[in-house]
Amino acid sequence: VWWLGRKHPSPAPGNTGHSWLSCCTWCKTTRFFSLHQQAGARQVVSALSSSSPLRLGIAGLGTVGAGVIKLIEANADLIRARAGRALKVVAVSARNRKQDRGICLDTLRWYDNAADLVNDAEVDVIVELIGGAEGTARTLVEAALKAGKPVVTANKALLALHGPALAKLSADNATPN
């Protein structure tokens, strides 16, 4: 079994399995929690599971943003099984509230100003899908990191131009990663 580019040592001859709690030193050190057997994988999922979903606030509801919401909804069971925790979109922000995006937004909180997602106590993670290296996208990401909220983004321009400053801002505010 390979993990992060390293080959995991084979179990001792005659050893039919082990639990991640009593695994070899290599497993403990790299936090590789027994993908050798299904029983071990179930223990990992159980250890990482949380009864409450990870609540997302999504900024940007264009093709990518709407697609992310569709994928989260369509694959909810698979995501929960693999991640050990459900994902739930609870709030959104976009420029045009009336635009038809092919998804139902009636149950989600709407913010006209994307930066207001940061102040929503029910949002655990900000997902920035606005685009652009400046303006609303940068303001949102900086505000989230200053507030200690994790950010997920696909914004290559923002990261290319401001990546080091954003990483420092995240570290300075002890933002979970």
FENRA-V985758 format. One record per helix or strand of 3 or more residues. SS is the DSSP state (H for helix, E for strand). FROM is the first residue (numbers start at 1). TO is the last residue. Records with the same first field share a line. If there is no record, write none. Layout:
BEGIN
SS=FROM-TO  FROM-TO
END
This chain:
BEGIN
H=20-22  25-30  38-48  63-74  76-83  114-119  136-146  156-172
E=54-59  87-93  109-111  125-128  150-153
END
